[in-house]
């Protein structure tokens, strides 16, 4: 599987998808980052709220490309 980045401009958030595995639970890393884990504890995805980064989501998307 390729790593993908999904952008939600309304929520001002980005989701980095690391795996196609089902999400078993979500762990809050801090107030701005949540990590989705599968049943074995491997990271499935990471959600990042862009407001706290001081950048807009489209800018962040261009930086990753």
Secondary structure as GFF3:
##gff-version 3
##sequence-region A 1 65
A	DSSP	beta_strand	4	8	.	.	.	ID=ss1
A	DSSP	beta_strand	13	17	.	.	.	ID=ss2
A	DSSP	beta_strand	25	28	.	.	.	ID=ss3
A	DSSP	beta_strand	33	37	.	.	.	ID=ss4
A	DSSP	beta_strand	43	49	.	.	.	ID=ss5
A	DSSP	three_ten_helix	50	53	.	.	.	ID=ss6
A	DSSP	alpha_helix	57	64	.	.	.	ID=ss7
###
